[in-house]
């Protein structure tokens, strides 16, 4: 990943975090590295742990940020959820996606975006 993309991703995570905290979510950990991969934002809302995948794009010329969540990314997020559940079996866990339009600074929050089928 080049510097521009890394910087864009960090700015997107900042915007997503600010948005979620205004909605009452509590940040537990940012960029949490686990064996199964990395969780962009680990948030909590009441008794629910929320894995937040943040996708940021400057243009929708090649699709929306949500389009970046393909089959393989969903599979990875489900693996992360299972790993997290092993650490916190008394909590419910869900996966949200926050899509950030970096140009317009708009946010689309998809709650429970990835579910096991």
C-alpha distances in whole Angstrom, upper triangle without the diagonal:
4,7,8,6,6,10,11,10,12,15,15,16,18,20,20,22,24,25,26,28,30,31,32,29,28,25,25,22,18,15,18,17,19,20,19,16,15,17,15,19,22,25,29,31,35,35,32,28,25,22,20,17,16,14,14,14,16,18,19,20,18,19,19,17,19,19,15,17,18,21,18,17,20,21,18,20,23,23,21,24,27,25,26,29,30,30,31,34,36,33,33,29,27,24,23,21,20,19,18,19,17,20,23,22,23,23,24,24,25,27,27,25,25,28,29,31
4,6,6,6,9,10,11,12,14,15,17,19,20,21,22,25,26,27,29,31,32,33,30,30,27,27,24,20,17,20,20,22,23,23,19,18,19,18,21,24,27,31,33,37,37,34,31,28,25,22,19,17,16,14,14,15,17,19,20,19,20,20,18,21,21,17,20,21,24,22,20,23,25,22,23,27,26,25,28,30,29,29,32,34,33,34,37,39,36,35,32,30,27,26,23,22,20,19,19,17,19,22,21,23,23,25,26,27,29,30,27,27,31,32,34
4,6,5,6,8,10,10,12,14,15,16,18,20,21,23,24,26,27,29,30,31,29,28,25,26,23,19,17,20,20,23,24,24,20,18,20,17,20,24,26,30,32,36,36,34,30,28,25,22,20,17,16,14,14,15,18,20,21,20,22,21,19,22,22,19,22,24,26,24,22,25,27,24,24,28,28,26,28,31,30,29,33,34,33,34,37,39,36,36,32,30,27,26,23,21,20,18,18,16,17,21,20,22,23,25,26,27,29,30,28,29,32,34,36
4,6,5,6,9,10,11,12,14,15,17,18,20,21,23,24,26,27,29,30,28,28,25,26,23,20,18,21,22,25,26,25,22,20,20,18,20,24,26,30,32,36,36,33,30,27,24,22,19,16,14,12,11,11,14,17,18,18,19,18,16,20,20,18,20,23,26,24,22,25,27,24,24,28,28,26,29,32,31,30,34,35,34,35,38,39,36,35,32,30,26,25,22,20,18,16,15,12,14,17,17,19,20,22,24,25,28,29,27,28,31,33,35
4,5,5,6,9,10,10,12,14,15,16,18,20,21,22,24,26,27,28,26,26,23,24,21,18,15,19,19,22,23,22,19,17,17,15,18,21,23,27,29,33,34,30,27,24,21,18,16,13,11,9,9,10,13,15,16,15,16,16,13,16,17,14,17,19,22,20,18,21,23,21,21,24,25,23,25,28,27,27,30,32,31,32,35,36,33,32,29,27,23,21,18,17,15,13,14,11,14,17,16,18,18,20,21,22,25,26,23,24,28,30,32
4,5,5,6,9,10,11,12,14,15,16,18,20,21,22,24,26,27,24,24,21,22,18,15,12,16,16,19,21,20,17,14,15,12,15,19,21,25,27,31,32,29,25,23,20,17,15,12,12,10,11,13,16,18,20,19,19,18,15,18,19,16,18,20,23,21,18,21,23,20,20,24,23,21,24,27,25,25,28,30,29,30,33,34,31,31,27,25,22,21,18,17,16,14,15,13,16,18,17,19,19,20,21,23,25,25,23,24,27,29,32
4,5,5,6,9,10,11,13,14,15,17,18,20,21,23,25,26,24,23,20,22,19,15,14,18,18,22,24,23,20,17,17,14,16,20,22,25,28,31,32,29,26,24,21,18,16,13,13,10,11,12,15,18,20,20,20,19,16,19,20,18,20,22,25,24,21,24,26,23,22,26,26,24,26,29,28,27,30,32,31,31,34,36,33,32,28,27,24,22,19,17,16,13,14,11,14,16,15,17,17,20,21,23,25,27,25,26,29,31,34
4,5,5,6,9,10,11,12,14,15,17,18,20,21,23,25,23,23,20,22,19,16,15,18,20,23,25,24,20,17,17,13,16,19,21,24,26,30,31,28,26,22,20,17,14,11,10,7,8,8,12,15,17,16,17,15,12,16,17,15,17,20,23,22,19,22,24,22,21,25,26,23,25,29,28,27,30,32,31,31,34,35,32,31,27,25,22,20,17,14,13,10,10,8,10,13,12,14,14,17,18,20,23,24,22,24,27,30,32
4,5,5,6,9,10,10,12,14,15,16,18,20,21,22,20,20,17,19,16,12,11,15,16,19,21,20,16,13,13,10,12,16,18,21,23,27,28,25,22,19,16,13,11,8,7,6,8,10,13,15,18,17,16,15,11,14,16,13,15,18,21,19,16,19,21,18,17,21,22,20,21,25,24,23,26,28,27,28,30,32,28,27,24,22,18,16,14,12,11,9,11,9,13,15,13,14,14,15,16,18,20,21,19,20,24,26,29
4,5,5,6,9,10,10,12,14,15,16,18,20,21,19,18,15,17,14,10,10,14,15,19,22,21,17,14,13,10,11,15,16,20,22,26,27,24,21,19,16,14,12,9,10,9,12,13,17,19,21,21,20,18,15,17,19,17,18,21,24,22,19,21,23,20,19,23,23,20,22,25,24,23,26,28,26,27,30,31,28,27,24,22,19,17,15,13,13,11,13,11,14,16,13,15,15,17,17,19,21,22,21,22,26,28,31
4,5,5,6,9,10,11,12,14,15,17,19,20,19,19,16,18,16,13,13,17,19,22,25,24,20,17,16,12,13,17,18,21,23,26,28,25,23,20,18,15,14,10,11,8,11,11,15,17,20,20,19,17,14,17,19,17,19,22,25,24,21,23,25,23,21,25,26,23,24,28,27,25,28,31,29,29,32,33,29,28,25,23,21,18,16,13,12,9,11,8,11,13,10,12,12,15,16,19,21,23,22,23,27,30,32
4,5,5,6,8,10,11,12,14,16,17,19,17,17,15,18,16,13,13,16,18,21,24,23,19,16,14,10,11,15,16,19,21,24,26,23,21,17,16,12,11,7,7,5,8,10,13,15,18,18,17,14,11,13,16,14,16,19,22,22,18,20,22,20,19,22,23,21,22,26,25,23,26,29,28,27,30,31,27,26,23,20,17,15,12,9,8,6,8,7,10,11,9,10,9,12,13,15,17,19,18,20,23,26,29
4,5,5,6,8,10,10,12,14,15,16,14,14,12,14,12,9,10,13,15,18,21,20,17,13,11,7,8,11,12,16,18,22,23,20,17,15,13,10,9,6,8,8,12,14,17,18,21,21,19,16,13,15,17,15,16,19,22,21,17,19,21,19,17,20,21,18,19,23,22,20,23,26,24,24,27,27,24,23,20,18,15,13,11,9,10,8,11,10,14,15,12,12,11,13,12,15,16,18,17,19,22,25,28
4,6,5,6,9,10,11,12,14,16,14,14,12,14,13,10,12,15,18,21,24,23,20,16,14,11,10,13,13,17,18,22,24,21,19,16,15,12,13,10,12,11,14,15,18,20,23,23,22,19,16,18,21,19,20,23,26,25,21,22,25,23,20,24,25,21,22,26,25,23,26,28,26,26,29,29,26,25,22,21,18,16,14,11,12,10,13,11,14,15,11,13,12,14,14,17,18,21,20,22,25,28,31
4,5,5,6,9,10,11,13,15,14,14,13,16,15,13,15,18,21,23,27,25,22,19,16,12,12,15,14,17,18,22,24,22,20,17,16,13,13,10,11,10,13,14,17,18,21,22,20,17,14,16,19,18,19,23,26,25,22,22,25,23,21,24,26,23,23,27,27,24,27,30,28,27,30,30,26,25,22,20,18,15,13,10,10,8,10,9,12,12,8,9,8,11,12,15,17,19,19,21,25,28,30
4,5,5,6,9,10,11,13,11,12,11,14,14,11,13,16,19,21,24,23,20,16,13,10,9,12,11,14,15,19,21,18,16,13,13,9,10,7,9,10,13,15,17,18,22,21,19,16,13,14,17,16,16,20,23,23,19,19,22,20,18,21,22,20,20,23,23,21,23,26,25,24,26,26,23,22,19,17,14,11,10,7,8,7,11,11,14,13,10,10,7,9,9,12,13,16,15,18,21,24,27
4,5,5,6,9,10,11,9,9,8,11,11,9,12,14,18,20,23,22,20,16,13,10,8,10,9,12,13,17,19,17,15,12,12,9,11,9,12,13,16,18,21,22,25,25,23,20,16,17,21,19,19,23,25,24,21,21,24,21,18,21,23,19,19,23,23,20,22,25,23,22,25,25,21,20,18,17,15,12,12,9,12,11,14,14,17,17,13,13,11,13,11,14,15,17,17,19,22,25,28
4,6,5,6,9,10,10,10,10,14,14,13,15,18,21,24,27,26,23,20,17,14,11,13,12,14,15,18,20,19,17,15,16,13,14,12,15,14,17,19,21,23,26,26,24,21,18,19,23,22,22,26,28,28,24,24,27,25,22,25,26,23,23,27,26,23,25,28,26,25,28,27,24,23,21,19,18,15,15,12,13,12,14,14,17,16,12,12,11,13,12,16,16,19,20,22,25,28,31
4,6,5,7,9,9,11,11,15,16,15,17,19,23,25,28,27,24,21,17,14,12,14,12,14,14,17,20,18,17,14,15,12,14,12,14,14,17,18,20,21,25,25,23,19,17,17,21,20,20,24,26,27,23,23,26,24,21,24,26,23,22,26,26,23,25,28,27,25,27,27,23,22,20,18,16,13,13,10,11,10,13,14,16,15,11,10,8,10,9,13,13,17,17,20,23,26,29
4,5,5,7,5,8,9,12,13,13,16,17,21,22,26,24,22,19,15,13,10,11,9,10,10,13,16,14,13,11,12,10,12,11,14,15,18,20,23,23,27,26,24,20,17,17,21,21,20,23,25,25,22,21,24,22,19,21,23,20,19,23,23,20,22,25,23,22,24,23,19,18,16,15,14,11,11,9,12,12,16,16,19,18,14,13,10,11,9,12,11,14,15,18,20,24,26
4,5,5,5,6,7,11,13,13,16,18,21,23,27,26,24,20,17,15,11,12,9,10,10,13,16,15,14,13,14,12,15,14,17,18,21,23,26,26,30,30,27,24,21,21,25,24,23,27,29,29,25,24,27,25,22,24,25,22,21,25,24,21,23,26,24,22,24,23,20,19,18,17,16,14,15,13,16,15,18,19,21,20,16,16,13,15,13,15,15,17,19,21,23,26,30
4,5,7,9,11,15,17,17,20,21,25,27,30,29,27,24,20,18,15,15,12,13,12,15,18,17,17,15,17,15,18,16,19,19,22,23,26,26,30,30,28,24,22,22,26,25,25,28,30,31,27,26,29,28,24,26,28,25,24,28,28,25,26,29,27,25,27,26,22,22,20,19,19,16,16,14,16,16,18,19,21,19,16,15,13,14,13,16,15,19,20,23,25,28,31
4,6,9,12,15,17,17,20,21,25,26,30,28,26,23,20,18,15,15,11,11,9,12,15,14,15,13,16,14,17,16,19,20,22,24,26,26,30,30,27,23,21,21,24,24,23,27,29,29,26,25,27,26,23,24,27,24,22,26,26,23,24,27,26,23,25,24,20,19,18,16,16,14,15,13,16,16,19,20,22,20,17,15,13,13,11,13,12,16,17,20,22,26,28
4,6,10,13,15,16,20,20,24,25,29,28,26,23,19,18,14,14,10,9,7,9,13,12,13,13,15,14,18,18,21,22,25,27,29,29,33,33,30,26,24,23,27,26,25,28,30,30,27,25,28,27,23,24,26,23,21,25,25,21,22,25,24,21,23,21,18,17,17,16,17,15,16,15,18,19,22,23,25,23,20,19,16,16,14,16,14,17,19,21,23,26,29
4,7,9,12,13,16,17,20,22,25,24,22,19,16,14,11,10,6,6,5,8,11,10,10,9,12,11,15,15,18,20,23,26,28,28,31,31,28,25,22,21,25,24,22,26,27,27,24,22,25,23,20,21,23,20,18,21,21,18,19,22,20,18,20,19,15,15,14,13,14,12,14,13,17,17,21,22,25,23,20,18,15,16,13,14,12,14,17,19,20,23,26
4,6,9,11,15,15,18,20,23,23,21,18,15,14,10,9,5,5,6,9,11,11,10,10,12,12,15,16,19,21,25,27,29,30,33,33,30,27,24,23,27,25,24,27,28,28,24,23,25,23,20,21,23,19,18,21,20,17,18,21,18,16,19,18,15,15,14,14,15,14,16,15,19,19,23,23,26,25,21,21,18,18,16,17,15,17,19,20,22,24,28
4,6,7,11,11,15,17,21,20,19,15,12,11,7,6,5,6,9,12,13,12,10,10,11,10,13,14,18,19,23,25,28,28,32,31,29,25,22,22,25,24,22,26,27,26,22,22,24,21,18,20,21,17,17,20,19,15,17,20,17,16,19,19,15,16,14,15,14,14,15,14,18,18,22,21,25,24,21,20,18,18,16,17,16,17,19,20,22,24,28
4,7,10,9,13,14,18,18,17,14,11,11,8,5,5,7,10,12,13,12,9,10,10,11,14,15,19,21,25,27,30,31,34,33,31,27,24,24,27,25,23,26,27,25,22,22,23,20,17,19,19,15,15,17,16,13,15,17,14,13,16,16,14,15,13,14,15,15,17,17,20,21,24,24,28,28,24,24,21,21,18,19,18,18,20,20,22,23,27
4,7,6,10,12,16,16,14,11,9,8,6,5,7,10,13,16,16,14,11,11,10,11,13,14,17,19,23,25,28,29,32,31,29,26,22,22,25,23,21,24,25,23,20,20,21,18,16,18,18,14,14,17,15,12,15,17,14,14,18,18,16,17,15,15,15,15,16,16,19,19,23,23,26,27,23,23,20,21,19,20,19,19,20,20,22,23,27
4,6,9,12,16,16,13,9,7,6,5,6,9,12,15,18,19,17,13,12,10,10,11,11,14,16,20,22,25,26,29,28,26,23,20,20,23,20,19,22,24,22,18,19,20,17,15,18,18,14,15,18,16,14,17,19,17,17,21,21,19,19,16,16,15,14,15,14,17,17,20,19,23,24,20,21,18,19,17,19,18,19,19,19,22,24,27
4,6,9,13,13,10,6,5,5,6,8,11,15,18,21,21,18,15,13,11,10,10,11,13,15,18,21,24,25,27,26,25,22,19,19,21,18,18,20,21,19,16,17,18,15,13,16,16,12,14,17,15,14,17,19,17,18,21,23,20,20,17,17,15,15,15,15,17,17,20,19,23,24,21,22,19,20,18,19,19,19,19,19,21,23,26
4,6,10,11,8,5,5,7,7,7,11,14,18,20,19,17,13,12,10,11,11,13,16,18,22,25,27,28,30,28,27,25,21,21,23,20,19,21,22,19,16,17,17,14,13,15,14,10,12,14,12,11,14,15,13,15,18,20,18,18,15,16,14,15,16,17,19,20,23,23,26,27,24,25,22,22,20,20,20,19,19,19,20,22,25
4,7,8,6,4,6,9,11,11,14,17,21,23,22,20,16,15,12,13,13,15,17,20,23,26,28,29,31,29,28,26,22,22,24,20,19,21,21,18,16,17,17,13,12,15,13,10,13,14,11,11,15,15,14,16,19,21,19,20,17,18,16,17,18,19,21,22,25,24,28,30,27,27,24,25,23,23,22,21,21,19,21,22,25
4,5,5,6,8,11,13,12,15,18,21,23,21,19,15,15,12,14,14,17,19,22,25,28,30,30,33,30,29,27,24,23,24,21,19,20,20,17,15,16,15,11,11,13,10,8,11,11,8,9,12,12,11,14,16,19,18,18,16,17,16,18,19,20,22,24,27,27,31,32,29,29,26,26,24,23,22,21,21,19,20,20,23
4,6,8,11,14,16,15,19,21,24,26,24,22,18,18,15,17,17,19,21,24,27,30,32,32,34,31,30,28,25,24,25,22,20,20,19,16,15,16,14,11,12,13,10,8,12,11,8,10,13,12,12,16,17,21,20,20,18,19,18,20,21,23,25,26,30,30,33,35,32,32,29,28,26,25,24,23,22,20,20,20,23
4,7,9,13,15,14,18,20,23,25,23,20,17,16,13,15,14,17,19,22,25,28,30,29,31,28,27,25,22,21,22,19,17,17,16,13,12,12,10,7,9,9,6,6,9,9,7,10,12,12,13,16,17,20,19,19,16,16,15,17,18,20,22,24,27,28,31,33,30,30,27,26,24,22,22,20,19,16,17,16,19
4,7,10,12,13,17,19,22,25,23,20,17,15,12,13,12,14,16,19,21,25,26,26,28,25,24,23,20,19,20,16,15,16,15,12,10,12,11,7,8,11,8,7,10,12,10,11,14,15,15,17,19,22,20,20,16,16,14,16,16,18,19,21,24,24,28,29,27,27,24,23,22,21,21,19,18,16,18,18,21
4,6,9,10,14,17,20,23,22,19,15,13,10,10,9,11,13,16,19,22,25,25,27,25,23,22,18,18,19,16,15,16,17,14,11,13,13,9,9,12,11,8,11,13,11,11,15,16,15,17,19,22,19,19,16,15,13,14,14,15,17,19,22,21,25,27,24,24,21,21,19,19,19,18,17,16,18,19,22
4,6,6,10,13,16,19,18,15,12,10,6,7,7,9,12,15,18,22,24,24,26,24,23,20,17,16,18,15,14,16,17,15,12,12,13,10,8,11,11,8,9,12,11,10,13,15,14,15,18,19,17,16,13,12,10,11,11,13,15,16,20,20,24,25,22,22,19,18,16,16,16,15,15,14,16,17,21
4,7,10,13,16,20,19,17,13,11,8,6,6,6,10,12,15,19,21,21,24,23,21,18,15,15,17,14,14,17,18,16,13,14,16,13,11,14,14,11,13,16,15,13,17,19,18,18,21,22,19,18,15,14,11,11,10,10,12,13,17,17,20,21,18,18,16,16,14,15,15,15,15,15,18,20,23
4,6,10,13,16,16,14,10,8,6,5,7,8,11,14,17,20,23,23,26,25,23,20,16,16,19,17,16,19,20,19,15,16,17,15,12,15,16,12,13,16,15,13,16,18,16,16,19,20,17,16,13,12,10,10,10,10,13,14,18,18,21,22,18,18,15,15,13,14,14,14,15,15,18,20,23
4,7,10,13,13,10,7,6,5,6,9,11,15,17,21,24,26,26,30,28,26,23,19,19,21,19,18,20,21,20,17,16,18,15,12,14,15,11,11,14,13,10,13,15,13,13,16,16,13,13,10,10,10,10,12,12,16,17,21,21,25,25,22,21,18,18,15,15,14,14,15,15,17,19,22
4,7,10,11,8,6,5,7,7,11,12,16,18,22,25,27,27,30,29,27,24,20,19,23,21,19,22,23,23,19,18,20,18,15,16,17,14,13,16,16,12,14,17,15,13,16,16,12,12,10,10,10,10,12,12,16,17,21,22,25,25,21,20,17,17,13,14,12,13,15,16,17,20,23
4,6,7,6,5,6,9,10,14,16,19,22,25,28,30,30,33,32,30,26,23,22,25,24,22,25,25,25,22,20,22,20,17,17,19,16,14,16,16,13,13,16,15,12,14,13,10,10,9,10,11,12,14,15,19,20,24,25,28,27,24,22,19,19,15,16,13,13,16,17,18,20,24
4,6,5,7,7,11,12,16,17,21,23,26,29,31,30,34,33,30,27,24,22,26,25,23,26,27,27,23,22,23,22,19,19,21,18,16,18,19,16,16,19,17,14,16,14,11,10,10,10,12,12,15,15,19,21,24,26,29,27,24,22,19,18,15,15,12,13,16,17,18,21,24
4,6,8,10,14,15,19,21,24,27,30,33,35,34,38,37,34,30,28,26,29,29,26,29,29,29,26,24,26,25,21,21,23,20,17,20,20,17,16,19,17,14,15,13,10,10,11,12,15,15,18,19,23,25,28,29,32,31,28,26,22,22,18,18,15,15,19,20,20,22,25
4,7,10,13,16,19,22,25,28,31,34,36,35,39,37,34,31,28,26,29,29,26,28,28,28,25,23,24,23,20,19,20,18,15,17,17,14,13,16,14,11,11,9,6,7,9,11,14,15,19,20,24,26,30,31,34,33,30,28,24,23,19,19,15,15,18,19,18,20,23
4,6,10,12,16,18,22,24,28,31,33,32,35,34,31,27,25,23,26,25,22,24,24,24,22,19,20,20,16,16,17,15,12,14,15,12,11,14,13,10,11,10,6,5,6,7,10,12,15,17,21,23,27,28,31,30,27,25,22,20,16,16,12,11,15,15,15,17,20
4,7,10,13,16,19,22,26,29,31,30,33,32,29,26,23,21,24,23,20,22,22,22,19,17,18,17,13,13,15,12,9,12,12,9,9,12,11,9,11,10,7,6,5,7,9,10,14,15,19,21,25,26,30,29,26,24,21,19,16,15,12,11,14,14,14,16,20
4,6,9,12,16,19,22,25,27,26,30,28,25,22,19,17,20,19,17,19,20,19,16,15,16,15,11,12,14,11,9,12,13,10,11,14,14,12,14,14,10,9,6,5,6,7,10,12,15,18,21,23,26,26,22,21,17,16,12,12,9,9,11,11,12,15,18
4,7,10,13,16,20,23,25,24,27,25,23,20,17,15,18,16,14,16,17,16,13,12,13,12,8,10,11,8,7,11,11,9,11,14,14,13,15,16,12,11,7,6,5,6,8,10,14,16,20,21,25,24,22,20,17,16,12,12,10,9,10,10,12,14,18
4,6,10,13,16,20,21,21,24,23,20,17,14,13,16,14,12,15,17,16,13,12,14,13,9,12,14,11,11,14,15,13,15,18,17,17,19,19,16,14,11,9,6,5,6,7,10,12,16,17,21,21,18,17,13,12,10,10,9,10,10,10,13,16,19
4,7,10,13,17,18,18,21,19,17,14,11,10,12,10,9,12,14,13,10,10,13,11,8,12,13,11,12,15,16,14,17,20,19,19,21,22,19,17,13,11,8,6,5,6,8,11,14,15,19,19,17,16,13,12,10,10,11,11,10,10,13,16,19
4,7,10,13,15,15,19,17,15,12,9,9,12,10,10,14,16,16,12,13,16,14,12,15,17,15,15,19,19,18,20,23,22,22,24,25,22,20,17,14,11,9,6,5,6,7,11,12,15,16,13,13,10,10,9,10,12,13,12,13,17,19,22
4,7,10,12,12,15,14,12,9,5,7,9,7,8,12,15,15,12,13,16,15,13,17,18,17,18,21,22,21,23,26,26,26,28,29,25,23,20,17,13,11,7,6,5,6,9,10,13,14,12,12,10,10,10,11,14,15,13,14,18,20,23
4,7,9,10,13,13,11,9,6,9,11,9,12,15,18,18,15,17,20,18,17,21,22,20,22,25,25,24,27,29,29,29,31,32,28,27,23,20,17,14,11,8,6,5,6,6,9,11,10,10,9,10,12,14,17,18,16,18,21,24,26
4,6,7,10,10,9,7,6,10,11,10,13,16,19,19,17,19,22,21,20,23,25,23,25,28,28,28,30,33,32,32,34,35,32,30,26,23,20,17,13,11,8,7,5,6,8,10,10,11,11,12,14,16,19,21,18,20,24,26,28
4,7,9,10,11,10,9,13,14,13,16,19,23,23,20,22,25,24,23,27,28,27,28,32,32,31,34,36,36,36,38,39,35,33,30,27,23,21,17,14,11,9,6,5,5,8,9,11,12,14,17,19,22,24,22,24,27,30,32
4,5,7,8,8,9,12,12,13,16,18,22,23,21,22,26,25,24,28,29,28,30,33,33,33,35,38,38,38,39,40,37,35,31,28,24,22,18,16,12,10,7,8,7,9,11,12,13,15,18,19,23,25,22,24,27,30,31
4,5,5,5,8,10,10,11,14,16,20,21,19,21,24,24,23,26,28,28,29,32,33,32,34,37,37,37,38,39,36,33,30,27,23,20,17,15,11,11,8,10,10,11,13,12,13,13,17,17,21,23,20,22,25,28,28
4,6,8,11,13,12,13,16,17,21,22,21,23,26,26,25,28,30,30,31,34,35,35,37,40,40,40,41,43,39,37,33,30,26,24,20,19,15,14,12,13,12,14,16,16,17,17,20,21,25,26,23,24,28,30,30
4,7,9,11,9,10,13,14,18,19,18,20,22,23,23,25,27,27,29,31,32,32,35,37,38,38,39,41,37,35,31,28,24,22,18,18,14,15,13,14,14,16,18,17,18,17,20,20,23,24,21,22,25,27,28
4,7,8,6,8,11,12,16,17,16,17,20,21,21,23,25,25,26,29,30,30,32,35,35,35,36,38,34,32,28,25,21,19,15,15,12,13,11,14,14,15,17,15,15,14,17,16,20,21,17,19,22,24,25
4,5,5,7,10,12,16,17,15,16,20,20,19,21,24,23,24,27,28,28,30,33,33,33,34,35,31,29,25,22,18,16,12,11,8,9,8,11,12,13,14,12,12,10,13,13,17,18,15,17,20,23,24
4,5,6,8,11,14,15,13,14,17,17,16,19,21,20,21,24,25,25,27,29,30,29,31,32,29,26,23,19,16,13,9,9,5,7,8,10,12,13,13,11,10,9,11,11,15,16,13,15,18,21,22
4,5,6,9,12,13,11,11,15,15,14,16,19,19,19,22,23,23,25,28,28,28,29,30,26,24,20,17,13,11,8,8,6,9,10,13,16,16,15,13,11,9,10,9,12,13,10,11,15,18,19
4,5,7,10,12,11,11,15,15,15,17,20,20,20,23,25,25,26,29,30,30,31,32,29,26,23,19,16,14,11,12,10,12,13,15,17,18,18,16,14,12,14,12,16,16,12,13,16,18,19
4,6,9,10,8,10,13,13,13,16,17,17,19,21,22,23,25,27,28,28,29,31,28,25,22,19,15,14,10,11,10,12,13,15,17,18,18,17,15,14,14,13,16,16,13,13,16,18,19
4,7,8,5,6,10,10,10,12,14,14,15,18,19,20,21,24,25,25,26,28,25,22,18,15,12,11,9,11,10,13,15,17,20,21,20,18,16,14,13,12,14,13,10,9,12,14,16
4,6,5,6,9,10,11,12,14,15,17,19,20,21,22,25,26,27,27,29,26,24,20,17,14,14,12,15,14,17,18,20,23,24,23,22,19,17,17,15,17,15,12,10,13,14,15
4,6,5,6,9,10,11,12,14,15,17,19,20,21,23,25,26,26,28,25,23,20,17,14,15,14,17,17,20,22,24,26,27,27,25,22,20,19,17,18,16,12,10,12,12,12
4,5,5,6,9,10,11,12,14,15,17,18,20,21,23,24,25,27,25,23,19,17,15,16,15,18,18,21,22,24,27,28,27,26,23,21,20,18,19,17,14,12,13,13,14
4,5,5,6,9,10,11,12,14,15,16,18,20,21,22,23,25,23,21,17,15,12,13,11,14,14,17,19,21,24,25,24,23,20,18,17,15,16,15,12,10,12,13,15
4,5,5,6,9,10,10,12,14,15,16,19,20,21,21,23,21,18,15,12,9,11,11,14,15,18,21,23,26,26,25,23,20,18,16,14,14,12,9,6,8,9,11
4,5,5,6,9,10,11,13,14,15,17,19,20,20,23,21,18,15,14,12,14,14,17,18,22,24,26,29,30,28,27,24,21,20,17,17,14,12,9,10,9,11
4,5,5,6,9,10,11,12,14,16,17,18,19,22,20,18,15,14,11,13,13,16,18,20,23,24,28,29,27,26,23,21,19,17,17,15,13,10,12,11,14
4,5,5,6,9,10,10,12,14,16,16,17,19,17,15,11,10,7,10,10,14,15,18,21,23,26,27,25,23,20,18,16,14,14,12,10,8,9,10,13
4,5,5,6,9,10,10,13,15,15,15,18,15,13,10,9,8,11,13,16,18,22,25,26,30,30,28,26,23,21,18,16,15,12,11,8,8,7,10
4,5,5,6,9,10,11,13,14,15,18,16,15,12,12,11,14,16,19,21,24,27,28,31,32,30,29,25,24,21,19,18,15,15,11,11,10,13
4,5,5,6,9,10,11,12,13,16,14,13,10,11,10,13,14,17,19,22,25,26,30,30,28,27,23,22,19,18,17,14,14,12,12,12,16
4,5,5,6,9,10,10,11,13,11,10,7,7,8,11,13,17,19,22,26,27,31,31,28,27,23,21,18,16,15,12,13,10,10,10,14
4,5,5,6,9,10,10,13,12,11,9,10,11,15,17,20,23,26,29,31,34,35,32,30,27,25,22,20,18,15,16,13,12,10,14
4,5,5,7,9,10,13,13,13,11,13,13,16,18,21,24,26,30,31,34,35,32,31,28,26,23,22,20,17,18,15,15,14,17
4,5,5,6,8,11,10,10,8,10,11,15,17,19,22,25,28,29,33,33,30,29,26,25,21,20,18,16,17,15,15,15,18
4,5,5,5,8,7,8,7,10,12,16,18,21,24,27,31,32,35,36,33,31,28,26,23,21,18,16,17,15,14,14,17
4,6,6,9,10,11,11,14,16,19,22,24,28,30,34,35,38,39,36,34,31,29,26,24,22,19,21,18,17,16,19
4,6,9,9,12,11,14,16,19,22,24,27,29,33,34,37,38,35,34,30,29,26,25,22,20,22,20,19,19,22
4,6,6,8,9,13,15,18,21,23,27,29,33,33,37,37,34,32,29,28,24,23,20,18,21,19,18,18,22
4,6,8,9,13,16,19,22,25,28,31,34,36,39,39,36,34,31,29,26,24,21,18,21,19,17,17,20
4,7,10,13,17,19,23,25,29,31,35,36,40,39,36,34,31,29,25,24,21,19,21,20,19,19,22
4,6,10,13,16,19,21,25,28,31,33,36,35,32,30,27,25,22,20,17,15,18,17,16,17,20
4,7,10,13,17,19,23,26,29,31,34,33,30,28,25,23,19,17,14,12,15,14,13,14,17
4,7,10,14,16,20,22,26,28,31,31,28,26,22,20,16,15,12,9,12,11,10,12,15
4,7,10,13,16,19,23,25,28,28,25,23,19,17,13,11,8,6,8,8,8,10,14
4,7,10,13,16,20,22,25,25,22,20,16,14,11,9,7,5,6,6,7,10,14
4,7,10,13,16,19,22,21,19,16,13,10,7,6,5,5,5,7,10,13,16
4,6,10,13,15,18,18,16,14,10,8,6,5,7,8,6,8,12,15,17
4,6,10,12,15,15,12,10,7,6,5,6,9,11,9,12,15,19,21
4,7,9,12,12,10,8,6,5,6,8,11,13,11,14,17,21,22
4,6,9,9,7,6,5,7,9,11,14,17,15,17,21,24,26
4,6,6,5,5,6,8,12,14,17,20,18,20,24,27,29
4,6,5,7,9,12,14,17,20,23,20,23,26,29,31
4,6,8,11,14,17,19,23,25,23,26,29,32,34
4,5,9,12,15,18,21,24,23,25,29,32,34
4,7,10,13,16,19,22,21,24,27,31,32
4,7,10,13,16,19,18,21,25,28,30
4,6,10,13,16,15,18,21,25,27
4,6,10,13,11,15,18,22,23
4,6,10,9,12,15,19,21
4,6,5,9,12,16,17
4,5,9,10,14,16
4,6,7,10,13
4,7,10,12
4,7,9
4,6
4
